[in-house]
Amino acid sequence: MIAAAIGCQPKMLIADEPTTALDVTVQARILELLKELNRKNGLAMILISHDLGVVADICSRVVVMRNGEVVEQGPIDEVINRPRHPYTRLLIESQPGRKSYGAVSGPDRATPLLSIENLSVTFQAGRGPLGGFGTDNPFRAIDGIDLKINTGETVGIVGESGSGKSTLARSIIRLNTPSGGAIRLDGQDVGALGGEALAAFRRRVQMVFQNPYDSLNPRLTIAEAVAEPIWRHGIADRKAAQKEADVLLDMVELPSSLRDRKPLQLSGGQCQRVGLARALALKPQLLIADEITSALDVTTQAQVLELLVRLQRERSLTLLYISHDLAVVSSLCQRVYVFKAGRVVEQGEARQVLFTPQDPYTQALVGSLARLPSAPAIPLSQPVVTHARWLDCRRPLRFPFRNR
């Protein structure tokens, strides 16, 4: 995309969220490339981003926008260290790593809630252009992973794209078939479950997927999407399931005025809340959150994380949080596993692993993180409304021109 944009040798490049949803090492390389184009080619650049760490790393000046208006602008150091507008202060204080979400720590148990032993997942070679098998060798996405999660714990998994994080999550909920090893929930082999036992397992373990638009049925309203698993699992009839869906939507702080809208009529943050409500509909013990804040702006991200912690306290949830955002993981999780090429290269207490990493790969991940210059905590001079209903619903509703 960058090559296509600079092909005609422009004088100015507009980079709209070029590093959103990228892991930290790829993000660092993209930012270095943009700096080099600016330095060597004299290319003027407008960088649009919700990540103030990225903005501080590459920009000389910053313009802060809110509701279509410029609320503050100036040199990057001045705006970050001495913000004048309350909204700028809110953005700074919402940056990952500037607060601890105080996740609940679960009790020690002799038998962990989830136990993964020597797990391997291999994908077979793809088919060639004429329908035969291609020449590529089978790809081992996960190679002998051991992992344990205790009840009530929040465990993070970090690593580059392609390191096996999502493959592990999909294997836990049986969307992928392992080629070796075992996954046990409360000592019960997940791979051997069938019939009613498998249905009971699916009620106990739920997952919130990375892309909320692709994980929700575009034909269903959000109320129907949340109610569907309730009546399909026979927990209640359709009428009672709709009432329970309204309760769940209120729990994730979505107003009732949105219940009859479809996913494409909602913002990314609103859709992610719907996915969370749907996952909580069956009252699971274990919730797997796969990159659920990667493409959200910082204020919405902070709201979703605070919501997760609150629901964890209220429902005694065990949380497996998958992310490439090391700052979020350090402030949310008690323990962390670092993945590289399908293997665990480092594990331990989250702050110990991420603040004093021992493995060279973990050190490279931490070193690639774009950080906001350390500024003292800034008390707001006037209250700023951060409630989800205010932030999300002020945006204009966009209707797509085509159905998905």
ZASE-6238 format. One line per 8 residues: number of its first residue (from 0); their letters; for each residue y, x, z of N, C-alpha, C. Coordinates in steps of 0.001 Angstrom, whole numbers. Atoms other than C-alpha are relative to their C-alpha. Layout:
// residues N
NUM = A = Y:X:Z:Y:X:Z:Y:X:Z | ...
***
This chain:
// residues 404
0 = MIAAAIGC = -1206:829:0:0:0:0:1257:864:0 | -1160:-895:-24:2387:2833:811:149:693:-1348 | -47:-652:1315:1456:4617:-2440:591:-932:-1055 | -536:964:969:2184:1444:-4421:1495:-209:205 | -1408:263:-301:5506:976:-2633:907:1146:-440 | -862:-1135:357:6772:4495:-3378:-210:463:-1435 | 316:-417:1362:5422:4639:-6932:1209:73:-914 | -1211:33:851:8802:3812:-8496:1147:799:616
8 = QPKMLIAD = -973:-871:-643:10595:6319:-6274:1218:-769:524 | -1126:783:-539:12709:3819:-4305:868:856:915 | -889:-664:-944:15686:4861:-2215:-197:-530:1414 | 230:585:-1312:14687:2519:621:-1366:-656:34 | 1321:596:-206:11296:1452:1968:72:-948:1191 | 85:970:-1094:10817:-1695:4054:-1458:-59:439 | 1358:-30:-547:7721:-1301:6253:-130:-1110:1039 | 111:1183:-856:6795:-4666:7774:-1306:55:779
16 = EPTTALDV = 1150:-110:-894:4416:-4164:10718:-1112:859:-622 | 1013:-794:708:2595:-1290:8931:-1136:493:881 | 1050:-518:-886:585:-319:12016:-628:-1081:865 | 572:1073:-802:-278:-3747:13451:-1508:-55:-195 | 1461:129:-21:-3977:-4035:14381:-718:1274:-411 | 655:-1274:276:-4652:-351:13590:-332:705:1316 | 279:-777:-1194:-6362:1905:16091:1011:1137:120 | -1107:-906:-306:-4170:4575:17696:4:1249:-879
24 = TVQARILE = 24:-1221:818:-5368:7538:15622:463:-278:-1422 | -473:368:1345:-4873:5773:12282:1490:-307:46 | -1425:293:-156:-1522:4488:13541:815:1282:31 | -725:-1274:-92:-450:8044:14393:111:664:-1371 | -45:-619:1328:-1364:9252:10892:954:-743:-932 | -922:789:831:525:6387:9221:1447:306:379 | -1360:-307:-437:3615:7078:11338:426:1392:-438 | -315:-1360:437:3444:10782:10537:282:40:-1498
32 = LLKELNRK = -232:92:1444:3214:9933:6835:1381:-581:-289 | -1319:601:205:6296:7702:7057:1109:991:360 | -991:-1020:-372:8196:10462:8877:139:1052:-1102 | -23:-1027:1040:7242:12950:6161:716:-500:-1250 | -693:572:1164:8423:10616:3387:1503:-56:251 | -1414:46:-356:11707:10180:5206:625:1392:-32 | -528:-1346:-130:12113:13910:5797:34:736:-1347 | 101:-771:1232:10961:15344:2456:639:-682:-1195
40 = NGLAMILI = -500:729:1165:11973:12619:29:1356:-642:235 | -1273:638:-299:15138:11448:1778:-71:-1508:-94 | 222:1435:152:13674:7946:1833:538:-750:1220 | -490:860:-1080:15697:5478:3906:-1072:-1029:328 | 1118:843:-409:13448:3185:5883:445:-1058:997 | -140:1074:-975:13537:-169:7664:-1395:-299:528 | 1299:244:-618:10612:-469:10083:84:-1279:827 | 60:1261:-733:9787:-3968:11327:-1234:35:879
48 = SHDLGVVA = 1138:-124:-906:7582:-3988:14412:279:-720:1305 | -133:531:-1360:6896:-5678:17737:-369:1053:1034 | 411:-1080:-895:5714:-2362:19205:1175:958:196 | -1164:-849:-249:8689:-634:20817:-378:1472:99 | 444:-1382:-10:6609:2519:21278:23:598:-1394 | -40:-437:1397:6239:2783:17493:1447:152:-461 | -1412:-49:388:9940:2022:16997:663:1246:594 | -610:-1169:-654:10936:4698:19522:-499:1301:-603
56 = DICSRVVV = 583:-1219:548:8646:7222:17835:587:370:-1359 | -350:-289:1388:10025:6896:14316:1447:-326:-356 | -1312:512:410:13435:5205:14322:1142:708:737 | -1197:-550:-623:16920:6510:15013:886:-1110:559 | -755:1155:-495:18532:3081:15430:-915:-1209:29 | 826:1197:-128:17142:-309:16403:894:-1236:27 | -652:1310:-11:18197:-3918:15833:-967:-987:643 | 841:961:-709:16819:-6541:18243:372:-1404:-466
64 = MRNGEVVE = -257:1348:519:16435:-10037:16766:-722:-1034:846 | 577:1120:-732:15761:-13355:18423:495:-1298:-625 | -349:1290:601:15665:-16815:16813:937:159:-1198 | -773:-189:1221:17107:-15439:13571:1350:652:192 | -1306:-604:-267:20079:-13721:15236:-182:1406:581 | -21:-1334:-601:20866:-10120:16148:625:-115:1387 | -509:97:-1370:21225:-9955:19936:471:1344:524 | -403:-1326:-451:21586:-6182:20309:-378:1021:-1064
72 = QGPIDEVI = 330:-1085:911:21679:-3025:18202:686:1276:463 | -583:-1280:-369:22409:662:18580:-1020:1111:-104 | 958:-1110:-15:20805:4118:18892:-1204:-331:862 | 1238:403:-660:17186:3834:19997:-7:366:1476 | 12:-414:-1404:17632:5818:23240:904:-876:854 | -960:819:-761:20635:3768:24292:-548:-1399:234 | 496:1376:-126:18995:387:23630:-1179:-61:970 | 1181:29:-858:15747:1283:25400:334:363:1445
80 = NRPRHPYT = -305:-458:-1355:17238:3083:28401:1117:-793:667 | -1107:776:-562:20357:916:28825:167:-1310:-765 | -100:1277:740:19596:-2524:27314:1029:-914:643 | -1039:895:-500:22417:-5028:27633:-441:-1457:-2 | 363:1412:129:20825:-8286:26516:-1273:-304:797 | 1211:351:-764:18283:-10085:28757:-1262:-31:-847 | 1195:68:844:15925:-10592:25788:-541:1401:-293 | 442:-1387:196:15842:-6834:25109:-706:503:1240
88 = RLLIESQP = 650:-396:-1247:15001:-6266:28756:-1381:-630:118 | 1290:676:-27:12232:-8839:28487:-1007:702:-909 | 881:-713:923:10781:-7042:25446:-493:1309:604 | 371:-1286:-585:10816:-3708:27266:-987:-195:1142 | 880:222:-1145:9219:-5086:30420:-1340:-591:-417 | 1255:580:487:6530:-6856:28300:-868:1014:-716 | 792:-1002:692:5377:-3612:26700:-1273:324:779 | 1252:-331:-684:1719:-2775:27446:136:1276:831
96 = GRKSYGAV = 1:-1176:-856:1246:-344:30299:1137:41:1000 | -1124:-17:-936:4508:-1173:32082:-253:-884:1216 | 354:811:-1153:2758:-3573:34440:-1518:-32:119 | 1432:168:-230:-659:-4016:36003:-271:-1479:172 | 293:1427:-48:-2276:-7394:35539:-890:-372:1183 | 696:290:-1248:-4277:-7044:38728:-1258:-801:-168 | 1232:734:228:-7637:-8183:37398:-877:15:1246 | 844:154:-1170:-10161:-9358:39952:-1203:926:-118
104 = SGPDRATP = 1165:-882:-2:-12831:-6835:40896:-1192:-736:574 | 1189:723:-416:-16330:-8238:41167:-762:717:1096 | 784:-602:-1071:-18741:-7642:44018:-1073:922:-553 | 1103:-880:399:-21306:-4843:43857:-1303:-789:62 | 1278:688:46:-24753:-6095:42864:-1083:1008:-346 | 1122:-866:357:-28149:-4467:42683:-362:-189:-1463 | 280:311:1405:-28701:-6216:39345:1300:-442:-658 | -1250:400:651:-25644:-6342:37038:-165:-1309:-761
112 = LLSIENLS = 53:1235:776:-24746:-9558:35240:-490:299:-1421 | 403:-384:1353:-25053:-7857:31824:-465:1449:23 | 553:-1352:65:-27236:-4826:31216:-462:285:-1421 | 378:-411:1351:-27575:-3042:27866:-650:1373:94 | 775:-1232:-131:-30201:-323:27556:-404:527:-1370 | 397:-718:1210:-30562:2130:24656:116:-880:-1255 | -162:947:1105:-29180:-431:22178:361:716:-1299 | -308:-504:1340:-29194:399:18464:89:-1173:-956
120 = VTFQAGRG = -156:1011:1044:-28002:-1707:15530:140:725:-1328 | 2:-644:1307:-28748:-666:11955:189:-1055:-1078 | -201:879:1141:-27415:-2356:8836:-677:618:-1214 | 725:-504:1162:-29604:-2038:5750:955:267:-1158 | -821:-346:1165:-28300:-616:2469:362:-1247:-783 | -466:1137:786:-26256:-3005:354:-678:-62:-1352 | 603:177:1312:-27360:-4370:-2983:889:608:-1082 | -715:-600:1109:-26389:-2674:-6207:595:-1044:-914
128 = PLGGFGTD = -687:946:874:-24410:-4262:-9072:-940:-915:-763 | 952:823:737:-27591:-5618:-10763:-953:-738:926 | 802:760:-958:-29031:-7129:-7594:-1021:835:733 | 933:-865:-710:-31292:-4205:-6614:687:676:1164 | -583:-688:-1142:-30807:-2145:-3500:803:1207:-459 | -855:-1126:332:-28036:427:-3631:-610:1310:463 | 503:-1332:-331:-28447:4124:-3112:418:452:1389 | -455:-408:-1333:-26681:4241:249:-1130:-101:1017
136 = NPFRAIDG = 973:59:-1081:-28794:4987:3306:388:-1082:990 | -338:969:-1055:-29024:2406:6114:1042:585:948 | -1101:-444:-854:-25983:2568:8362:-273:-404:1432 | 217:282:-1416:-26469:2847:12130:1354:-180:672 | -1305:318:-583:-23458:1083:13669:32:278:1490 | 116:-295:-1429:-24681:1485:17272:-1232:857:192 | 1073:-980:-97:-26836:4394:18336:-282:346:1462 | 463:-312:-1352:-28453:4270:21779:1025:-172:1093
144 = IDLKINTG = -1064:262:-985:-25767:2643:23950:-589:-595:1276 | 297:578:-1311:-26179:1960:27682:1306:-507:608 | -1227:604:-540:-23677:-378:29370:-374:-1029:1050 | 236:984:-1057:-23503:-2459:32553:1316:-641:418 | -1177:746:-481:-21087:-5146:33754:-422:-826:1199 | 266:789:-1191:-21053:-6620:37255:763:-1315:-40 | -648:1306:-53:-20085:-10187:38071:1454:133:452 | -1414:12:-348:-16321:-10724:38157:771:1212:-452
152 = ETVGIVGE = -635:-1240:416:-15579:-7310:36661:707:-178:-1338 | -633:-97:1307:-13232:-6562:33768:-268:1390:-546 | 412:-1269:596:-14700:-3843:31563:605:102:-1392 | -621:-220:1291:-12864:-2383:28576:-855:879:-895 | 638:-853:1006:-14265:-898:25373:1084:420:-978 | -1029:-520:893:-11984:1348:23309:-647:957:-996 | 483:-906:1041:-12396:3448:20193:654:-340:-1316 | -575:216:1316:-11339:3769:16587:-685:-1160:-714
160 = SGSGKSTL = 633:992:858:-12022:1127:13956:-1285:590:-573 | 1272:-474:510:-15643:1384:12886:-849:744:1012 | 762:-727:-1023:-16803:2863:16195:-1128:-823:596 | 1094:840:-473:-19121:-85:16913:370:-1007:1060 | -428:902:-1074:-17033:-2147:19352:-357:-1459:-314 | 265:1396:357:-17222:-5490:17527:-1477:-232:-277 | 1445:127:233:-20832:-4841:16481:-726:-226:1320 | 595:206:-1314:-21734:-4568:20161:233:-1429:479
168 = ARSIIRLN = -318:1353:-462:-19943:-7831:20976:-831:-1038:-741 | 762:956:799:-21654:-9676:18124:-1496:103:297 | 1407:-150:-372:-25012:-8255:19208:-290:-704:1324 | 197:654:-1296:-24538:-9562:22755:-193:-1499:-176 | 105:1447:192:-24039:-13119:21489:-974:-361:-1118 | 1082:183:965:-26869:-12684:18933:478:-390:-1389 | -418:117:1396:-24794:-12737:15762:-530:1181:-807 | 680:-1142:605:-26324:-9304:15016:-1358:166:665
176 = TPSGGAIR = 1337:-248:-539:-29990:-8417:15459:-175:1488:263 | 187:-1426:-303:-30541:-5101:17277:-1268:552:-651 | 1188:-667:534:-32956:-2602:15750:-768:723:1091 | 682:-635:-1117:-33837:-1185:19155:755:-225:1285 | -638:178:-1294:-33127:-1386:22857:-70:-1430:492 | 63:1322:-614:-32540:-4421:25058:1363:-402:548 | -1182:606:-615:-29725:-6744:26165:-513:-1012:1016 | 480:902:-1052:-30330:-8500:29488:1174:-650:712
184 = LDGQDVGA = -964:768:-793:-28298:-11225:31209:-714:-459:1252 | 672:285:-1274:-29217:-11487:34888:-1474:359:-68 | 1371:-477:86:-32370:-9526:34078:-846:-659:-1066 | 746:737:1018:-33423:-11909:31287:271:595:-1378 | -130:-604:1325:-34067:-10402:27833:610:-1008:-964 | -709:928:878:-31527:-12055:25506:-723:-157:-1335 | 660:58:1295:-33489:-11190:22354:-1232:-860:-28 | 1227:798:-56:-36552:-13118:23532:264:-1481:231
192 = LGGEALAA = -319:1393:-308:-34705:-16372:24223:-138:-886:-1231 | 90:987:1069:-35301:-19482:22152:96:-1395:576 | -40:1389:-433:-34912:-23249:22302:1063:-265:1030 | -944:378:-1039:-33277:-24606:25424:509:1218:763 | -431:-1212:-694:-33172:-21150:27032:1119:688:-767 | -1052:-602:815:-31082:-19855:24114:1288:-821:78 | -1177:865:-129:-28753:-22869:24311:685:225:1347 | -578:-263:-1322:-28295:-22201:28042:715:1345:11
200 = FRRRVQMV = -654:-1308:95:-27497:-18548:27269:1345:-124:-704 | -1255:147:751:-24831:-19595:24742:1064:-710:834 | -979:622:-899:-23217:-21754:27406:529:1012:1012 | -397:-981:-1017:-23107:-18781:29796:834:1144:-574 | -702:-1123:631:-21711:-16232:27305:780:-514:-1205 | -850:440:1094:-18786:-17004:25015:892:1152:-461 | -794:-1080:578:-16586:-14895:22733:1263:-560:-647 | -1255:291:702:-12957:-15057:21587:153:1075:-1071
208 = FQNPYDSL = 33:-935:1106:-12770:-13477:18154:1387:554:-323 | -1234:-724:290:-10165:-11088:16794:979:-808:-837 | -868:759:901:-8809:-13321:14019:-98:-1478:345 | 116:1398:-428:-8019:-16778:15445:-38:-976:-1164 | 0:915:1135:-7421:-18327:12029:-1375:-91:-649 | 1324:7:619:-10847:-17303:10689:-1076:-537:924 | 1030:448:-930:-12722:-18250:13850:94:-1487:321 | -146:1431:-217:-11423:-21847:13931:-197:-744:-1315
216 = NPRLTIAE = 227:825:1188:-12473:-24572:11497:1333:-558:-488 | -1318:451:464:-9386:-25229:9317:81:-1505:-237 | 0:1449:230:-10450:-28869:8795:149:-807:1278 | -61:711:-1276:-10468:-29746:12494:1356:193:660 | -1177:-172:-843:-7475:-30400:14694:-397:881:1182 | 343:-907:-1099:-7226:-28086:17675:-703:-751:1126 | 695:784:-1025:-8286:-30900:20023:-1458:-202:-386 | 1378:154:465:-11388:-31521:17897:-771:1310:112
224 = AVAEPIWR = 666:-1306:-69:-12154:-27780:17772:-423:336:1425 | 324:-294:-1397:-12072:-27501:21567:-1061:-963:521 | 955:1008:-486:-14054:-30730:22117:-1387:186:-608 | 1272:-68:725:-16799:-29890:19597:-1131:642:799 | 1132:-586:-740:-18885:-27452:21723:-426:-833:1202 | 339:793:-1182:-18748:-29857:24683:-1008:-1084:-361 | 946:1062:356:-20423:-32771:22892:-1222:533:-746 | 1173:-555:693:-22659:-30576:20748:-1048:532:989
232 = HGIADRKA = 942:-482:-1014:-24214:-29061:23883:-430:-1115:952 | 456:1135:-792:-24677:-32542:25349:583:-77:1386 | -622:36:-1319:-22358:-31941:28281:719:-1328:229 | -703:1287:-88:-20394:-35139:27543:-13:-649:-1376 | -103:659:1301:-20027:-37761:24831:1340:361:-639 | -1191:-435:746:-17293:-37419:22219:1291:-454:668 | -1225:503:-636:-14770:-39568:24074:342:818:1235 | -237:-813:-1199:-15187:-37661:27331:335:1443:-377
240 = AQKEADVL = -282:-1366:449:-15170:-34375:25409:1457:142:-430 | -1406:-42:400:-11757:-35231:23956:911:73:1217 | -806:-62:-1221:-10391:-35815:27456:-81:1387:629 | 164:-1339:-547:-11840:-32499:28625:766:1020:-840 | -753:-900:881:-10278:-30812:25564:1480:-15:346 | -1410:81:-387:-6851:-32081:26625:265:803:1271 | -139:-767:-1237:-7394:-30555:30081:-15:1502:-298 | 103:-1425:349:-8416:-27219:28547:1243:490:-729
248 = LDMVELPS = -1213:-397:719:-5420:-27147:26192:1172:137:960 | -1051:-124:-1007:-3139:-27753:29164:-229:1251:855 | 330:-1178:-797:-4962:-24983:31076:486:1276:-673 | -465:-1190:718:-4112:-22457:28336:1458:-132:-428 | -1443:150:141:-515:-23727:28360:431:-336:-1430 | -402:557:1290:-452:-25516:24998:441:-1444:212 | -490:1364:-221:1653:-28718:24962:-834:-1027:-754 | 797:1070:603:-26:-32024:24134:504:-376:-1388
256 = SLRDRKPL = -544:331:1322:2271:-32403:21107:-685:777:-1121 | 670:-809:1017:170:-29760:19325:-1454:-398:-229 | 1441:268:17:-3255:-31347:19873:-519:-475:-1357 | 447:532:1290:-3388:-33036:16437:352:905:-1177 | -279:-942:1081:-2257:-29999:14457:-1248:813:-319 | 1113:-832:435:-4641:-27795:12505:401:1467:126 | -299:-1405:-306:-4924:-24008:12933:1127:605:-820 | -1017:-619:842:-2712:-23084:9982:1408:-522:278
264 = QLSGGQCQ = -1314:528:-375:111:-25153:11467:470:576:1343 | -340:-611:-1280:217:-22971:14602:327:1473:-190 | -264:-1438:3:1502:-19509:15375:-1261:751:409 | 1147:-803:-381:-903:-16626:15981:-299:-95:1484 | 196:103:-1440:-353:-16790:19733:-571:-1347:417 | 530:1329:-297:-973:-20543:19823:-1457:-105:-409 | 1388:34:471:-4152:-20146:17759:-922:783:925 | 827:-794:-891:-5415:-17443:20077:-275:-763:1283
272 = RVGLARAL = 201:835:-1183:-4933:-19828:23005:-1039:-1086:-268 | 1006:1003:367:-6973:-22465:21154:-1392:629:37 | 1280:-691:-36:-9778:-19929:20664:-470:256:1419 | 334:-226:-1406:-9640:-19132:24376:-443:-1305:664 | 368:1298:-568:-9737:-22834:25319:-1393:-416:-476 | 1316:342:552:-12733:-23365:23005:-1099:828:668 | 995:-853:-648:-14566:-20393:24549:-240:-426:1443 | 129:399:-1399:-13892:-21746:28059:-568:-1398:164
280 = ALKPQLLI = 428:1398:-64:-15045:-25263:27162:-1366:-160:656 | 1355:92:-552:-18646:-24513:28219:-124:662:1373 | -44:-643:-1327:-17567:-22843:31493:-922:1229:64 | 885:-1169:38:-19118:-19451:30679:174:895:1218 | -93:-1042:-1022:-19890:-16697:33182:616:1270:-568 | -461:-1224:651:-19155:-13897:30711:827:-367:-1220 | -881:227:1142:-16226:-13958:28290:249:1330:-696 | -230:-1196:801:-16009:-11393:25480:1269:-224:-808
288 = ADEITSAL = -1288:101:697:-12448:-10865:24176:118:1172:-961 | 25:-1056:1013:-12441:-8922:20902:1368:116:-669 | -1301:-296:621:-8992:-7510:20014:885:-1253:-73 | -664:1300:95:-7403:-10838:20910:1523:96:53 | -1456:-129:-35:-3872:-9439:21336:514:1007:-1014 | -373:-1122:870:-3846:-6850:18534:1147:-332:-948 | -1029:353:971:-1564:-8792:16162:1091:-890:597 | -984:855:-648:577:-10607:18747:1231:806:394
296 = DVTTQAQV = -1193:-678:-498:4158:-9787:19657:-139:214:1501 | 227:-476:-1373:4603:-8204:23075:168:-1095:1045 | -180:1047:-1003:5869:-11278:24911:-1189:-961:-8 | 1178:862:93:3030:-13478:23611:-1224:727:532 | 1110:-795:-501:568:-10648:24352:-19:0:1528 | -72:-6:-1461:1781:-10458:27948:-422:-1353:566 | 375:1343:-462:1387:-14233:28311:-1505:-211:-76 | 1443:171:173:-2178:-14193:26953:-768:806:1046
304 = LELLVRLQ = 673:-837:-991:-3173:-11321:29269:142:-590:1404 | -193:628:-1304:-1650:-13017:32311:-859:-1256:131 | 839:1189:11:-3480:-16197:31303:-1463:365:229 | 1379:-451:-188:-6786:-14304:31092:-287:326:1463 | 193:-394:-1397:-6345:-12853:34578:14:-1224:903 | -53:1221:-823:-5373:-16237:36015:-1297:-795:-115 | 1236:743:195:-8402:-17934:34472:-1190:734:614 | 1070:-774:-623:-10599:-15104:35714:-43:-255:1496
312 = RERSLTLL = -61:294:-1432:-9413:-15724:39264:-506:-1418:275 | 323:1405:-251:-9799:-19511:38961:-1457:-316:-292 | 1344:356:447:-13215:-19503:37242:-1036:1076:292 | 920:-1103:-307:-14804:-16269:38545:-625:571:-1266 | 472:-510:1282:-15089:-14997:34985:-307:1487:81 | 223:-1410:282:-16617:-11688:34018:536:246:-1399 | -724:-194:1252:-14581:-10185:31184:-368:1333:-638 | 191:-1198:823:-15568:-7714:28461:1131:31:-1009
320 = YISHDLAV = -1229:-34:791:-12291:-6704:26827:-65:1158:-995 | 91:-992:1072:-12454:-4882:23469:1373:174:-616 | -1350:-228:500:-9263:-3234:22274:173:1443:-440 | -415:-1369:296:-7711:-200:20632:1316:328:708 | -1250:-198:-728:-4607:-647:22814:-311:590:1374 | 375:-680:-1236:-5170:1923:25550:886:-407:1170 | -914:387:-1076:-2106:816:27520:-432:-1320:620 | 465:1284:-515:-3421:-2738:27831:-1278:189:820
328 = VSSLCQRV = 1269:-221:-691:-6896:-1546:28821:230:655:1360 | -249:-688:-1265:-5500:759:31519:611:-926:1052 | -650:898:-959:-3499:-2086:33084:-831:-1241:309 | 782:1231:-154:-6158:-4821:32749:-1392:257:575 | 1433:-209:-264:-9605:-3251:33214:-229:917:1197 | 400:-916:-1077:-11372:-1641:36167:-765:1195:-555 | 775:-1089:604:-13814:404:34054:132:-51:-1515 | -164:-71:1448:-13809:1543:30445:-1103:872:-591
336 = YVFKAGRV = 935:-788:805:-16293:2811:27858:723:414:-1277 | -628:-512:1214:-15030:5010:25006:-1079:173:-1063 | 983:-25:1084:-16901:4520:21722:462:941:-1111 | -240:-811:1189:-17165:6988:18864:-1261:-12:-856 | 1109:10:964:-19392:6489:15806:-1262:-608:591 | 1148:718:-528:-21635:4043:17635:-582:536:1284 | 473:-586:-1255:-22047:6144:20787:1086:-67:1073 | -934:-88:-1128:-20455:6199:24246:228:1472:305
344 = VEQGEARQ = -305:-1417:-252:-18668:9535:24665:604:226:1380 | -574:-133:-1345:-16964:8830:28005:61:-1369:642 | -80:1257:-741:-17025:6153:30689:422:298:1428 | -408:-173:-1390:-15672:5574:34173:1128:-939:364 | -1155:788:-417:-12743:4117:36079:1085:85:-1080 | -900:62:1157:-10161:2996:33520:1153:985:100 | -1172:-872:-117:-7168:4878:34868:-405:1475:23 | 451:-1386:-9:-9184:8027:35465:-331:478:-1419
352 = VLFTPQDP = 390:-384:1363:-10613:8044:31917:1219:110:-913 | -1119:48:932:-7332:7167:30190:1185:869:409 | -1090:-867:-435:-4970:9275:32338:-426:1461:74 | 508:-1381:-33:-7195:12343:32739:-1306:66:-791 | 1230:6:814:-9661:12202:29821:-653:1372:-43 | 753:-1249:22:-12408:14820:29737:-544:322:-1391 | 568:-227:1331:-13953:14338:26282:1110:250:-1016 | -1040:-275:1009:-11970:15816:23334:380:-1225:-822
360 = YTQALVGS = -303:1205:786:-12269:12525:21453:915:-944:786 | -871:842:-836:-10778:10539:24352:1388:610:107 | -1292:-681:-47:-8046:13154:24632:791:-231:-1283 | -670:252:1280:-7273:12667:20922:515:-1425:-66 | -445:1393:-22:-7089:8879:21389:1258:-156:844 | -1141:115:-913:-4738:9166:24363:1217:721:-574 | -1104:-755:581:-2635:11800:22579:639:-661:-1196 | -527:680:1185:-2201:9537:19542:809:-1245:344
368 = LARLPSAP = -673:1231:-410:-710:6686:21571:1508:146:-101 | -1467:35:85:2899:5870:20650:549:-604:1287 | -472:446:-1310:4682:5598:23988:1489:-307:-25 | -1407:303:-230:7928:4017:24991:558:1036:959 | -593:-951:-946:10260:6576:26609:92:-607:1388 | 45:541:-1361:9930:6205:30361:1402:-382:441 | -1280:508:-489:12745:4058:31608:-260:-739:1301 | 223:693:-1260:13188:2640:35110:-133:-1496:-210
376 = AIPLSQPV = 123:1451:80:12195:-927:35723:1381:-631:106 | -1350:562:97:15188:-3078:34834:-20:-1433:503 | -39:1392:-462:15865:-6189:36898:841:-841:-951 | -742:890:909:16973:-9119:34763:1239:-520:716 | -1241:465:-607:20593:-10031:35392:79:-1527:-3 | 55:1455:21:19810:-13645:34492:-1415:-395:-390 | 1382:378:283:16556:-15605:34243:-230:-166:-1497 | 401:158:1396:14772:-15474:30905:-1273:-819:-20
384 = VTHARWLD = 1174:861:57:12313:-18247:30086:-1078:685:-814 | 1101:-667:715:8962:-16680:29149:-1190:-924:-167 | 1132:910:70:6785:-19774:29265:-449:-159:-1441 | 561:53:1357:4466:-20103:26280:571:-1170:-796 | -477:1171:743:5756:-23564:25388:1402:243:-570 | -1350:-284:494:9285:-22244:25017:-56:1008:-1127 | -10:-1081:982:8500:-19047:23117:-656:-411:-1303 | 739:324:1210:5954:-20483:20680:607:-1173:-765
392 = CRRPLRFP = -393:1225:685:7430:-23876:19948:1411:46:-556 | -1307:-111:618:10907:-22679:19080:-95:450:-1451 | 143:-466:1366:9482:-21261:15846:-112:-1187:-942 | 141:1099:949:9787:-23447:12734:-1451:-148:-439 | 1360:268:444:6548:-25102:11615:-124:323:-1475 | 204:-382:1391:5195:-23632:8402:-1243:-700:-531 | 1136:672:609:2955:-25683:6147:-474:798:-1202 | 516:-805:1120:660:-23780:3750:10:-782:-1299
400 = FRNR = 26:635:1309:747:-24474:26:-1422:-179:-507 | 1383:164:443:-3020:-24186:-276:-889:-139:1224 | 955:128:-1083:-5991:-25141:1860:-938:1202:-11 | 902:-1157:-86:-8297:-22421:3077:-1409:-479:-240
***
